[in-house]
Amino acid sequence: MKMKNTRPWLLAGLLAGIVVLAVVFRPAPDDATDTAPDEPAHETTDSSGVADAASASDANATAGSATADADGSTQPDSPPRSGRIISAQHEVTYSPAQVDSHARRLFGTDTPSANHGVDIYQLEFESIDLSGQPTTVYAQLFVPRLSEPAGRPVYVFGAGTTGLTDLCRTSREHEAGVNWGLYRNHLLAHAGQGIIGILPDYMHFGDPGELQPYFVPAAEGRVMLDAARAVYGFFSVGYHGAVPLRAPFLAGFSQGGHAIFAAANMAASYAPELDIAGLIGYGATTNIEDIFREFTVVAAPIIYTYARLYGEDRFDPAVMLQDRWLNNLAIDVRRLCILGLQDYYPWGPDSFFRPDFLRSLRHRSLAEDFPEIHAILQENSTGLSGHGIPALILQGGNDVVINLDDQQRFVSQLRDTGSEVRYLVYPGSRHDTRQIGFSDALDWMLDHAELQEHRP
C-alpha cells in the first residue's frame, strides 16, 4: 500500500519497530474473563426472512481485473486465487476432556462439555492486500473428530483487538501465555460441539515489517471471506470425518464484529460463490464514530491507521488528539498490544480529544464541523449495504465499548436494510458476550444451518 505524504510524528513510526513490546500480564478489565450473570437475555422482535442457500465448495476464484476504491486501495473484481491454501500442517489432537480443560479458562464453571475431540491445523492461505497484491494470511483450523462422516456448520471467527504489530497477532496469544481474549479456547469450545471453526490472523499479521490495516473494511472483509474459502479448500482434498455444510457462518467479537459486517458488505462482489448462512456479532463494533465516543482506548490505533492510509491532509490526528497523545502516537500504537493500550490510554473521550473535536463528536455534528473526517469514518463503518444476511447480535447490558442505544440503532438500521436480526441483550454482562451467549449462538447457528441445507 502506498502511503500518503507524512508529518514527523508519522515518520517516527517507521523507526518504532525497534521499540520493545509492552505486554501486560493481567486479565483485561473487560476481557474474556467476564462471568455470566443470572438474568436471561432480553430479546427484541425479529423481522422475517432467511437468505437462500448455495454451494460454497469452490475455494479458489480465477484471476480478474481490479477497480480502485476511494482510499486508493484496489478491489479485485475476481480475486486471483484468493483463499488458496499455501500450506496446512496438523498441530495437535485434543480429547474431549482436554478440550474442556482448555475451554475452562474462558468459561470457568459454566464450561460446555465437549462431545468431540478436536484436531487443530495451522494453515497459510492467500488473500489480497490493499494494493491488490497477494499476501499470506495465517490461521488456525479446528476440526471436530467424528466417528463417521457428517455435515457440520462452518464458523469463521474474527477476533477482538489485539494490536497493530505482528507481536500482537491473534495466533501468538496462547504461545505468549497472555489473555487477549482466549480466542483459541473459544474456537476449541465450538469444535467440541461439532462445529468446524477457523481463526484467521488479520491481514499482515505474520509480516514483522507491516502493520495490520486496523478497522479497514477491505482488509478485514477479504481475510474473513478468504478464510471461509480456505476451509472448503482444505476439505476438498478428501478429508474424512466432518464435512463442511455449504453455507458458512461469520462470527466476531468487538473488532471481529466490524470485520464480519465488512465481509457481508463485500461478499457479493468479492466472493460470489459463498452464500453466507448468517452473521454472529458479540459486542460488535461497526460504527467508528460510536467507538470514538465510547471507548477511546482503541481510537489511537484507528486514527494512526487512517492517517497513514488517507494522508494527514484528509485525516489529521493533530485536529483530533490532545498533544499528550499526539506527540508519540506512532511509537505508542506500535509498542502496545491490547492490554497495554487499555493501561495507557483513557477509557473515555474527555481527556483524549481536543475540545472542538470532542464537542462535535458529542453533538454528532462532525458532518458539519469536520466533513472530511466524518466522511472517512462513515466510509469505514460496516454492515448497512443491504446485504440481507441474517444476523444474531449478542449485546451486554453493561457494555462500556458499545452502548445499548448505539447497538439498538445499528440493529434497527440492519433490519431496515433487509436483514432478519435476532437481538439479545444480557443484563449485567459487559462487552464480551461469547460465554453467556454460547448456547444462544450455537442454537441459532444450528437452526439456520438446517434451514440452509433444506433449500434447493
VMD Tcl script that draws the C-alpha trace (Angstrom):
set ca {
  {0.00 0.00 0.00}
  {1.41 3.38 -0.96}
  {1.49 5.83 1.94}
  {0.34 9.41 1.57}
  {2.59 12.37 2.46}
  {3.51 12.25 6.12}
  {4.48 14.51 9.01}
  {7.28 13.87 11.52}
  {5.00 12.15 14.03}
  {4.10 9.62 11.32}
  {7.66 9.18 10.10}
  {8.67 8.37 13.66}
  {6.56 5.27 13.37}
  {8.90 3.85 10.74}
  {11.59 3.70 13.41}
  {9.32 2.38 16.11}
  {9.86 -1.26 15.18}
  {12.88 -1.31 17.49}
  {10.77 -0.39 20.49}
  {10.30 -3.29 22.88}
  {6.72 -4.56 23.03}
  {4.91 -3.73 26.25}
  {2.91 -6.72 27.39}
  {0.74 -6.52 30.49}
  {0.32 -9.89 32.19}
  {-3.06 -9.40 33.83}
  {-6.64 -10.12 32.82}
  {-8.12 -7.25 30.80}
  {-10.79 -5.39 32.82}
  {-13.36 -6.12 30.13}
  {-11.77 -9.16 28.58}
  {-12.76 -12.76 28.18}
  {-12.86 -13.40 31.93}
  {-16.38 -12.00 32.31}
  {-18.72 -14.38 34.09}
  {-22.30 -14.98 33.11}
  {-24.98 -13.14 35.12}
  {-28.02 -14.94 36.43}
  {-30.50 -12.95 34.35}
  {-31.53 -14.37 30.95}
  {-31.14 -12.42 27.75}
  {-33.84 -9.97 26.69}
  {-34.86 -10.40 23.08}
  {-36.29 -7.80 20.74}
  {-38.79 -8.56 17.98}
  {-37.39 -10.24 14.87}
  {-38.06 -9.26 11.31}
  {-38.75 -12.03 8.80}
  {-36.76 -13.62 6.02}
  {-33.90 -16.09 5.63}
  {-31.35 -15.92 2.84}
  {-31.25 -18.59 0.12}
  {-28.52 -21.22 0.25}
  {-26.00 -22.07 -2.45}
  {-22.88 -24.19 -2.73}
  {-19.66 -22.69 -1.38}
  {-17.36 -25.54 -2.31}
  {-15.27 -23.56 -4.85}
  {-12.40 -22.32 -2.68}
  {-10.34 -20.58 -5.37}
  {-11.50 -17.76 -7.63}
  {-9.89 -17.15 -11.00}
  {-7.79 -14.11 -11.83}
  {-9.55 -10.95 -12.94}
  {-9.42 -7.18 -13.09}
  {-9.40 -4.73 -10.20}
  {-11.05 -1.38 -9.54}
  {-9.82 1.43 -7.31}
  {-11.52 2.29 -4.02}
  {-11.86 5.87 -2.77}
  {-8.91 5.41 -0.42}
  {-6.59 4.32 -3.23}
  {-6.76 0.60 -2.43}
  {-7.89 -1.83 -5.09}
  {-10.88 -4.12 -5.01}
  {-10.36 -7.19 -7.21}
  {-13.45 -7.86 -9.32}
  {-12.44 -11.50 -9.40}
  {-9.59 -12.10 -6.92}
  {-6.62 -14.13 -8.20}
  {-6.68 -17.38 -6.22}
  {-7.92 -15.72 -3.04}
  {-8.34 -18.29 -0.29}
  {-5.88 -20.71 -1.94}
  {-4.21 -22.84 0.72}
  {-0.44 -22.39 0.70}
  {0.28 -24.89 3.46}
  {-1.60 -26.98 6.02}
  {0.05 -28.73 8.95}
  {-1.54 -30.78 11.71}
  {-0.59 -29.25 15.06}
  {-2.28 -31.26 17.82}
  {-5.18 -33.56 18.69}
  {-7.21 -32.95 21.84}
  {-9.54 -35.42 23.54}
  {-12.94 -34.15 24.76}
  {-11.51 -33.90 28.27}
  {-8.59 -31.83 27.02}
  {-10.95 -29.57 25.06}
  {-12.90 -28.99 28.28}
  {-9.70 -28.21 30.16}
  {-8.71 -25.51 27.67}
  {-12.25 -24.11 27.41}
  {-12.46 -23.82 31.19}
  {-10.00 -20.89 31.11}
  {-12.60 -18.95 29.15}
  {-15.87 -20.24 30.61}
  {-14.95 -21.04 34.20}
  {-17.59 -23.12 36.00}
  {-20.02 -22.79 33.06}
  {-17.77 -24.63 30.60}
  {-19.83 -26.53 28.00}
  {-19.00 -30.23 27.95}
  {-17.28 -31.26 24.71}
  {-18.94 -34.02 22.69}
  {-15.97 -34.49 20.39}
  {-12.22 -34.42 20.34}
  {-10.63 -31.78 18.11}
  {-7.80 -31.69 15.56}
  {-6.05 -28.31 15.17}
  {-4.28 -27.44 11.93}
  {-2.02 -24.50 11.14}
  {-2.98 -23.04 7.77}
  {-1.46 -20.47 5.47}
  {-3.74 -19.16 2.75}
  {-3.63 -16.41 0.18}
  {-5.55 -13.16 0.26}
  {-5.24 -9.78 -1.49}
  {-3.78 -6.76 0.27}
  {-4.90 -3.14 -0.11}
  {-2.55 -2.59 -3.06}
  {-4.08 -5.54 -4.92}
  {-1.10 -7.84 -4.34}
  {-1.20 -11.40 -2.95}
  {-0.48 -11.69 0.75}
  {-0.24 -14.66 3.09}
  {-2.72 -15.00 5.96}
  {-2.13 -17.34 8.89}
  {-4.97 -19.22 10.55}
  {-5.83 -21.99 12.99}
  {-8.38 -24.55 11.80}
  {-10.39 -26.54 14.36}
  {-11.94 -29.81 13.14}
  {-14.17 -31.96 15.38}
  {-13.28 -35.65 15.41}
  {-16.41 -37.55 14.38}
  {-16.95 -41.29 14.44}
  {-18.44 -41.21 10.94}
  {-18.76 -38.57 8.19}
  {-21.40 -35.93 8.89}
  {-22.20 -32.43 7.68}
  {-21.17 -29.74 10.18}
  {-21.53 -25.93 10.18}
  {-18.53 -23.76 9.36}
  {-17.74 -20.98 11.87}
  {-15.31 -18.28 10.64}
  {-14.33 -16.16 13.64}
  {-12.85 -12.65 13.77}
  {-11.03 -11.80 17.00}
  {-11.28 -8.61 19.00}
  {-8.48 -6.06 19.03}
  {-5.05 -7.42 19.93}
  {-2.82 -4.66 18.49}
  {-1.23 -3.40 15.27}
  {2.08 -5.26 15.00}
  {2.99 -8.87 14.38}
  {3.98 -9.27 18.03}
  {0.30 -8.70 18.85}
  {-1.09 -11.19 16.32}
  {-4.03 -13.30 17.46}
  {-2.25 -16.61 16.93}
  {0.54 -15.58 19.31}
  {-1.78 -15.29 22.32}
  {-1.51 -18.90 23.53}
  {2.20 -19.02 22.68}
  {2.94 -15.92 24.77}
  {0.75 -17.12 27.64}
  {-1.33 -13.92 27.75}
  {-5.07 -13.31 27.85}
  {-6.07 -11.03 24.97}
  {-9.45 -12.76 24.66}
  {-8.61 -16.50 24.72}
  {-9.74 -16.84 21.13}
  {-8.22 -20.29 20.59}
  {-10.16 -21.52 23.63}
  {-13.35 -20.06 22.15}
  {-12.88 -21.97 18.88}
  {-12.00 -25.16 20.75}
  {-15.28 -24.97 22.68}
  {-17.25 -24.69 19.43}
  {-15.33 -27.51 17.77}
  {-16.04 -29.67 20.83}
  {-19.73 -29.23 19.98}
  {-19.14 -30.44 16.43}
  {-18.57 -27.08 14.69}
  {-15.79 -26.64 12.13}
  {-14.02 -23.40 13.10}
  {-11.29 -21.22 11.65}
  {-9.50 -18.37 13.44}
  {-7.55 -16.23 10.95}
  {-4.99 -13.63 11.93}
  {-5.81 -10.23 10.46}
  {-4.02 -9.01 7.35}
  {-0.23 -8.53 7.68}
  {-0.01 -10.34 10.99}
  {2.92 -12.63 10.26}
  {4.77 -9.84 8.41}
  {7.11 -8.29 11.03}
  {7.65 -5.13 8.97}
  {3.96 -4.47 8.31}
  {1.03 -3.21 10.37}
  {-2.48 -4.57 10.48}
  {-4.84 -2.35 8.42}
  {-6.86 -1.79 11.59}
  {-10.62 -1.27 11.19}
  {-10.18 -1.07 7.41}
  {-13.17 -2.92 5.91}
  {-11.47 -4.05 2.69}
  {-8.66 -5.76 4.60}
  {-10.86 -7.33 7.26}
  {-13.55 -8.47 4.83}
  {-11.10 -10.13 2.47}
  {-9.48 -12.05 5.32}
  {-12.85 -13.34 6.59}
  {-14.10 -14.39 3.16}
  {-10.80 -15.93 2.11}
  {-10.69 -17.83 5.42}
  {-14.06 -19.35 4.53}
  {-12.72 -20.27 1.10}
  {-9.68 -21.87 2.74}
  {-11.92 -24.12 4.86}
  {-13.64 -25.51 1.78}
  {-10.30 -25.86 0.02}
  {-8.92 -27.86 2.94}
  {-11.82 -30.32 2.88}
  {-11.87 -30.59 -0.90}
  {-8.76 -32.81 -0.87}
  {-10.59 -35.72 0.72}
  {-10.57 -35.22 4.49}
  {-12.67 -37.95 6.15}
  {-14.99 -37.24 9.06}
  {-16.55 -33.81 9.44}
  {-17.98 -32.44 6.19}
  {-18.47 -28.65 5.93}
  {-22.02 -27.58 5.20}
  {-22.27 -25.47 2.08}
  {-23.03 -22.06 3.67}
  {-20.56 -20.68 6.27}
  {-21.30 -18.54 9.31}
  {-19.19 -15.47 10.03}
  {-18.81 -14.51 13.68}
  {-16.80 -11.90 15.50}
  {-16.19 -10.23 18.84}
  {-15.74 -6.44 19.03}
  {-13.36 -5.63 16.11}
  {-14.34 -9.02 14.73}
  {-17.92 -7.74 14.53}
  {-16.68 -4.90 12.33}
  {-14.85 -7.48 10.21}
  {-17.80 -9.81 9.63}
  {-20.08 -6.96 8.61}
  {-17.34 -5.70 6.28}
  {-17.32 -9.18 4.74}
  {-21.11 -9.14 4.43}
  {-20.97 -5.82 2.57}
  {-18.47 -7.08 0.02}
  {-19.36 -10.78 -0.26}
  {-21.48 -10.49 -3.42}
  {-18.66 -8.83 -5.37}
  {-15.57 -10.38 -3.78}
  {-16.73 -13.95 -3.08}
  {-19.97 -14.52 -5.02}
  {-19.63 -18.30 -4.72}
  {-20.04 -18.07 -0.93}
  {-23.62 -17.97 0.32}
  {-23.21 -16.82 3.92}
  {-25.68 -18.55 6.23}
  {-25.58 -15.93 8.98}
  {-23.61 -13.36 10.96}
  {-22.99 -13.56 14.73}
  {-21.81 -10.40 16.47}
  {-20.63 -10.49 20.09}
  {-20.49 -6.84 21.20}
  {-20.00 -5.92 17.54}
  {-18.38 -2.51 16.95}
  {-19.42 -1.44 13.46}
  {-19.59 2.38 13.64}
  {-16.29 4.23 14.10}
  {-17.82 7.43 15.48}
  {-19.55 5.38 18.17}
  {-16.20 3.85 19.12}
  {-14.63 7.31 19.40}
  {-17.42 8.45 21.71}
  {-17.47 5.37 23.93}
  {-14.06 3.65 24.01}
  {-11.07 5.81 23.20}
  {-8.65 3.03 24.18}
  {-8.72 1.87 20.55}
  {-9.23 5.30 18.93}
  {-5.48 6.00 18.78}
  {-4.56 2.99 16.58}
  {-7.59 3.69 14.37}
  {-6.55 7.33 13.92}
  {-2.96 6.33 13.20}
  {-4.08 3.74 10.64}
  {-6.42 6.11 8.79}
  {-3.84 8.92 8.75}
  {-1.36 6.59 7.03}
  {-4.00 5.29 4.64}
  {-5.66 8.54 3.57}
  {-2.91 11.07 4.33}
  {-3.00 13.60 7.15}
  {-4.17 16.27 4.70}
  {-7.52 14.45 4.80}
  {-7.33 12.77 8.22}
  {-5.15 14.83 10.53}
  {-4.50 13.47 14.04}
  {-3.44 16.97 15.15}
  {-7.01 18.17 14.64}
  {-8.36 15.44 16.91}
  {-5.83 14.49 19.58}
  {-4.59 16.38 22.59}
  {-0.82 16.96 22.49}
  {-0.15 14.38 25.18}
  {-1.39 11.61 22.87}
  {-0.32 13.17 19.58}
  {3.39 13.66 20.14}
  {4.34 9.97 20.47}
  {1.40 8.47 18.59}
  {3.45 6.46 16.08}
  {5.63 4.89 18.77}
  {2.86 4.27 21.28}
  {0.44 2.45 18.96}
  {3.25 0.22 17.70}
  {4.69 -0.76 21.08}
  {1.41 -1.68 22.82}
  {-0.81 -4.72 22.48}
  {-4.38 -4.56 23.76}
  {-3.64 -4.84 27.49}
  {-1.02 -2.12 27.18}
  {-3.45 0.07 25.22}
  {-6.01 -0.38 27.98}
  {-3.48 0.65 30.61}
  {-2.05 3.62 28.70}
  {-4.95 5.42 27.03}
  {-8.02 6.94 28.72}
  {-11.23 4.92 28.54}
  {-13.33 8.00 27.76}
  {-13.01 10.88 25.27}
  {-12.80 13.90 27.61}
  {-9.04 13.76 28.23}
  {-8.21 12.34 24.80}
  {-9.70 14.59 22.11}
  {-9.25 18.33 21.56}
  {-12.22 20.38 22.83}
  {-13.58 21.41 19.42}
  {-13.47 17.88 18.06}
  {-14.89 16.43 21.28}
  {-17.79 18.90 21.19}
  {-18.68 17.95 17.62}
  {-18.32 14.26 18.41}
  {-20.69 14.52 21.38}
  {-23.21 16.65 19.47}
  {-22.98 14.32 16.46}
  {-22.11 17.26 14.23}
  {-18.86 16.00 12.64}
  {-20.51 16.13 9.22}
  {-20.86 19.90 9.53}
  {-17.73 20.73 11.55}
  {-15.20 18.18 10.25}
  {-16.71 16.91 6.97}
  {-13.62 15.14 5.61}
  {-13.00 13.25 8.84}
  {-16.70 12.41 9.11}
  {-16.75 11.04 5.54}
  {-13.78 8.76 6.24}
  {-15.28 7.47 9.49}
  {-18.54 6.69 7.69}
  {-16.73 5.05 4.79}
  {-15.09 2.64 7.24}
  {-18.23 1.79 9.19}
  {-19.76 -1.53 8.17}
  {-22.87 -3.63 7.85}
  {-25.52 -1.46 6.22}
  {-25.08 -2.14 2.50}
  {-28.36 -4.06 2.22}
  {-26.65 -7.46 2.02}
  {-29.74 -9.15 3.53}
  {-27.79 -11.77 5.51}
  {-29.48 -12.97 8.74}
  {-27.74 -11.80 11.89}
  {-27.59 -12.59 15.59}
  {-26.38 -9.71 17.80}
  {-25.41 -10.61 21.39}
  {-25.06 -7.47 23.50}
  {-24.04 -6.90 27.10}
  {-26.29 -4.63 29.13}
  {-23.24 -3.03 30.82}
  {-21.04 -2.81 27.72}
  {-18.57 0.10 28.00}
  {-17.31 -0.26 24.41}
  {-20.60 -0.08 22.50}
  {-23.60 1.13 24.49}
  {-27.16 -0.16 24.24}
  {-28.54 2.87 22.39}
  {-25.88 2.70 19.68}
  {-26.24 -1.05 19.26}
  {-30.03 -0.78 19.11}
  {-29.68 1.89 16.42}
  {-27.44 -0.43 14.38}
  {-29.88 -3.33 14.79}
  {-32.78 -1.16 13.60}
  {-30.79 0.04 10.60}
  {-29.75 -3.52 9.79}
  {-33.37 -4.62 9.81}
  {-34.38 -1.62 7.70}
  {-31.82 -2.65 5.06}
  {-33.32 -6.13 4.73}
  {-31.68 -8.48 7.24}
  {-33.50 -10.73 9.67}
  {-31.98 -9.87 13.04}
  {-32.26 -11.58 16.38}
  {-31.06 -9.17 19.07}
  {-30.29 -10.48 22.56}
  {-29.32 -8.24 25.49}
  {-27.80 -9.81 28.59}
  {-28.42 -7.55 31.63}
  {-25.35 -7.26 33.82}
  {-22.98 -8.59 31.15}
  {-20.15 -6.44 29.87}
  {-18.56 -6.26 26.42}
  {-17.62 -9.90 25.93}
  {-20.82 -11.94 25.42}
  {-19.14 -15.02 23.93}
  {-19.52 -17.02 27.13}
  {-23.02 -16.09 28.27}
  {-24.22 -16.21 24.67}
  {-22.57 -19.52 23.78}
  {-25.73 -21.67 23.85}
  {-27.83 -19.00 22.13}
  {-25.27 -18.64 19.35}
  {-24.91 -22.41 18.92}
  {-28.67 -22.98 18.77}
  {-29.17 -20.12 16.31}
  {-26.38 -21.40 14.11}
  {-27.69 -24.97 14.06}
  {-31.23 -23.75 13.30}
  {-30.04 -21.63 10.38}
  {-27.70 -24.34 9.13}
  {-30.67 -26.72 8.97}
  {-32.73 -24.15 7.09}
  {-29.91 -23.60 4.60}
  {-29.39 -27.28 3.93}
  {-33.07 -27.86 3.16}
  {-33.17 -25.17 0.47}
  {-32.61 -26.08 -3.17}
}
mol new
graphics top color blue
foreach p $ca { graphics top sphere $p radius 0.5 }
foreach p [lrange $ca 0 end-1] q [lrange $ca 1 end] { graphics top cylinder $p $q radius 0.2 }
display resetview
